[in-house]
Amino acid sequence: MNLNQTTVNNAVGLAFFMVNLSALLVQHFRLRTPNLGILDLKAFFRTKRFVTEALKLLPDSVDKILLQNTLARFHPLGAIHSHRPPSLTP
């Protein structure tokens, strides 16, 4: 495998960005769920993606209010500590 310095620098920069972003999101979500961890964060966004894709299968377009209400009924798939889905809005 042939790697050059630019490729390695880009990979390291992306890794640091993802660590910083996930730490910021966990800190935000811990205001509502104190024991929330990285796996819970992944589960929340995975569930949001599944619900969004499922709602796209409906014949009519879905508005944001319906999306938020439907998402609030689902527990994050695979979550460990989350008892209720955290909100994206503070």
VENNOR-V445175 format. One record per residue. N is the residue number from 1. PHI is phi in whole degrees, -180 to 180 (NA if undefined). OMEGA is omega in radians with two decimals (* if undefined). Layout:
((N;PHI;OMEGA) (N;PHI;OMEGA))
//
This chain:
((1;NA;-3.07) (2;-105;3.12) (3;-118;3.03) (4;-115;-3.02) (5;-64;-3.13) (6;-64;3.13) (7;-63;3.13) (8;-66;3.11) (9;-62;3.11) (10;-64;3.14) (11;-65;3.12) (12;-67;3.11) (13;-63;3.10) (14;-65;3.12) (15;-63;3.11) (16;-64;3.09) (17;-61;-3.12) (18;-64;3.10) (19;-65;3.14) (20;-66;3.12) (21;-65;3.14) (22;-66;3.09) (23;-64;3.11) (24;-66;3.13) (25;-66;3.11) (26;-63;3.12) (27;-61;3.12) (28;-66;-3.09) (29;-74;3.14) (30;-70;3.04) (31;-64;-3.14) (32;-99;-3.12) (33;-130;-2.99) (34;-61;-3.09) (35;-92;-3.07) (36;-61;3.13) (37;-126;-3.10) (38;-64;3.12) (39;-65;3.08) (40;-66;3.10) (41;-64;3.08) (42;-62;-3.13) (43;-65;3.13) (44;-61;-3.10) (45;-71;3.06) (46;-64;3.12) (47;-63;3.12) (48;-60;3.12) (49;-64;-3.13) (50;-63;-3.14) (51;-66;3.12) (52;-62;3.13) (53;-67;3.11) (54;-66;3.13) (55;-70;3.09) (56;-68;3.13) (57;-76;3.12) (58;-68;-3.06) (59;-65;-3.13) (60;-96;3.09) (61;-70;-3.07) (62;-105;3.12) (63;-85;-3.07) (64;-66;-3.13) (65;-65;3.11) (66;-64;3.12) (67;-62;3.14) (68;-65;3.14) (69;-66;3.13) (70;-68;3.14) (71;-64;-3.12) (72;-67;3.14) (73;-82;-3.10) (74;-95;2.95) (75;-83;3.12) (76;-58;-3.14) (77;-67;3.12) (78;85;-3.13) (79;-70;-3.13) (80;-102;-3.01) (81;-108;-3.01) (82;-81;3.09) (83;-94;3.05) (84;-142;-3.10) (85;-67;3.11) (86;-69;-3.14) (87;-91;3.09) (88;-77;3.12) (89;-98;-3.11) (90;-69;*))
//
